[in-house]
Amino acid sequence: MDLFNAMNISASGLTAQRDRMNVISSNLANMHTTRTPEGGPYRRKSVVFEAHAPVPPFQQVLQDRIGQQAKAVRVSGIAESNKPPVRVYDPSHPDAGADGYVALPAINLMSEMVDMISASRAFEANITAVGASKNMASKALEIGR
């Protein structure tokens, strides 16, 4: 694997984790949303990742066919939770039903925060990998001096 391939794979991880953080932020922001354009309360969303081959130049494609090819990551979709909404008794709420219950999104604050920390750590790990690749390239250039 060459320097640019390693950096491309790390960059794909950075992009994927950024998308994951955006979805988690959306979940947290809509934790109490009871009305959506689709009808009903907001539904929790989660990111689905998949491995894919980075798009290399022709010479690299030829060399990769000889050896084993590394994989990058990308977001293949955003999945919507199928958990039923949580019913909370609040007769003063404008979206309360005749029985006084309000349907709120099934979003657990602690679970979302754990996901956010995990995404943050994965983002940091990819930044570290990019830095290591950059340092290796610098050291390789110093060999010629």
Buried (B, 14 or more C-beta within 10 A) or exposed (E): EEEBBBBBBBBBBBBBBEBBBBBBEBBBEBBEBBEEEEEEBBBBBBBEBEEEEBEBEEEBEEEBEEEEBBEBBBBEEBEEBEEEBBEBEBEEBEBBEEEEBBBBBBBBEEEBEEBBEEBBEBBEBBBEBBEEBEEEBEEEEEEEE
